[in-house]
Structure formats: C-alpha cells, structure tokens
C-alpha cells in the first residue's frame, strides 16, 4: 500500500510539473511600443505581410480586411477575423500592447492564438514595424460586420491546449541577420521567414501542426493553402527560374513554363507580392535562389 501511494505521489508531482511547464506563458523579448507609428509605412506592411489575402474574402465581395474565407486544416476550419478599426467587429478597441502580444507572442485578448495565424513569423518583425502596422490598421475604414465563426471541433477548440503547443514548438524572437551574408540576402531571408511567411505554407508540418524547421521551404503536401511546392534553389532552378524571372512571376503570376499561378498563390501575388517594391522582390528572389 505504501508503495502504491508513493507511486501515485510521484506521478502527481510529475504531472503537476509537466502542467506547470506546458501552461506557462510564452513570450519573447520586450518591445518598445512607445515608438510613433507611421500608417503609410504600415500600409505597405499590410501588403508585405499578406494581411489582405487572408483577411479579405474578395471572392465573395467581402470588404477590405473585414474577414477572410475559411482556411481548411486537419484541425478544423479557421476563419480569419475582421481586423478593421471597428471597435466591436474588428480590432479597434485593441491597445498597441494587445496587438503586439498577438503578433509577437501568439496571445490575443481572447486567449492563445492558433498557428493558422502566422505569429511564428510575425514575431521576427521589428518594434517599429509592429507600431507602424498597428497605426495602419487603426486608420482603416471600420466595418461593423463580424467575420463568420471558425468551425473547430473538440478537442482542438480548447484554446488552453495551445499553451502546451506553444511551449513545445514556439520560440518568439526577433530576426537576426547573418553577418557573413549580404544585406540583400538578409532582407530576403527576413521576408521569407518573417512578415511574408513563405515558410508557413512551403514547409511540411508534423502531426500536431508544427513546422518542421529543418525542412524549411522544401514544400508541403497540404495545409491551409493546399499543396505548396518546394522553394529551394534547386527546385526553383529546375523550374527555369533565375532572380529576374522569379521577380517577374511574383509580379504577374506568369511562370517560365508559360503557366499562370492560381489558387492560393494567385491570391498571394494579386493581393501581396504584386504590391511590393522591386527591391523587396529582388531580395526575396535572391535569398530563395541562394539557399
């Protein structure tokens, strides 16, 4: 009997310890949110970060940033919310601190956020970019219609479980350039891993939806945007790309094989990369064709 109680006691201690570890808050370096936000720079970040493609249901005539079409995943259908400045239906009542927590630490006012929202990438953004993006969103036309509800079945609808997921798989940090590489390369890598979040779609995920970082950009058999091809240099060169042709494809969707990119990538091009500066397009293409 004493041995039984001893075993139960040990199991209880281990269980409490595991719970304490898995439920502890996950947060990265503190941000300076006293910086003055520039809405004009933030408008560009809206395009750079793919906000329009996800948070606007253009196919059904949805208003700008008022909520996107559902993203189907193995864990349910996630509907990107209204992120206009409306205080009730959108994020107009949020503080810059709440916005930063969502972007940087995966924690929204409603609780832990699901990685369908790519905070794993946005956490790499600079403090100035966070306040600029917030300023731009607060300056958007408010839309009082809330987005549709997500359809997430049990047990994935238990947000607290995301605390454990974040402790196991999420490491919030800021982008650190490689001193041995050029500014162009580092800018391209920042875009691919940071706001443009190319790795979020073009990298395989494990059984619980975590990115397999050691296989970054090697392609994904399925995900929120369906099958996504490899973006490694070897794969891109095999498809006939060099820096100039990849830049052109990101502008107009036409591939070296005289095809036209459609589906999710077509939306990314029309709503995001076609609005980028030539410098950023060149940086991303240079990085992808280097790795």
Secondary structure, 3 states (H helix, E strand, C coil): CHHHHHHHHHHHHHHHHHHHHHHCCCCCCCCCCCCCCCHHHHHHHHHHCCHHHHHECHHHCCCCCCECCEEEECCEEEECCCCCCCCCCCCCCCCHHHHHHHHHHCEECCEECCCCCCHHHHCCCCHHHHHHHHHHHHCCCCCCCCCCCCECCCCCCCCCHHHHHHHHHCCCCCCCCCCCCCHHHHHHHHHHHCCCCHHHHHECECCCCCECHHHCCCEECCCCCCCECCCCHHHHHHCCCCHHHHHHHHHHCECCCCCECCHHHHHHHHHCHHHCCHHHHHHHHHHHCCC
